[in-house]
Amino acid sequence: MALRAGLRRDELLGLAWADLDPAAGTLNVHHSLQHNPAGGLTLFPTKTRAAE
């Protein structure tokens, strides 16, 4: 799926089942999993509101 959709690793790791719509055949990428300053992992939005 990652190769076909052209997803980056952090976008692929940020996917949730809710992002997949099998009936429509779509996948919406809303988050990416990234390292945070505290040393853990956090889901961050992929776009700002201005970019949508």
N, C-alpha and C positions, 0 to 999 in steps of 0.2 A: 504494500500500500504506500509506503513512504516513497519509493522510487516512482511509482506511477503518478502520485499526487505532487511530487516535487517538494515534499516536506523536509524541513531542517530537523536535526535530531531533537533540539529543544521543543519544537512544535509537536513532533511525534510523541514525545514523552508527556506533553501537556494535554493530550486528547482524553476525552471522557466519552462514555457510551452515549451520553446525551448529544454529543456533537455529530453523531451519525444518524442520518435519516434514510433507512433502506428503501422506504416506499418511494421517496423522491430521487433516490440514488445520489444523495449529496453528503458531503462531509464539510462541516464548518469548523475552522480552526479559530478558537477564541482565546486560547492561553498557550503559553510556553513555560516549560519548567526550567528555572535558572537558579544558579547559586546566589544566595543573598549575602550581604555583608557579614552577617553573624556566623556564616559557615554552613548554613543549612540549605535546603531547597525550598523554593517558593514558586507558586504559579503567578505569572504576570500576564496582563492582557497583551495581545499581539499588536493591537492598533490603538491609537488615540481616537477620541471622538471626532477630532478634526479631520482625520484621514478617512473616515467612513463615508 
